[in-house]
């Protein structure tokens, strides 16, 4: 079954399917969802921080961008 789905699923999805081939109880499933959300949130924050630093952004620049439509 996984073989036929390989063309449609990402490598992450395939790995998760192999890893979690059994049902989790609702509490463990919720914990897993929280862990995954935390992982992706941290990655997003890290990317935003890198963008901020690489482009030498400031609070003043952010305020300017936020108020562009109001000018």
ABEGO torsion letter per residue (X at the ends): XAAAAAAABBAAAAAAAAABABBBBAAAAAAAAAAAAAAAAAAAAAAAAAAAAAAGBBAAAAAAAAAAAAX
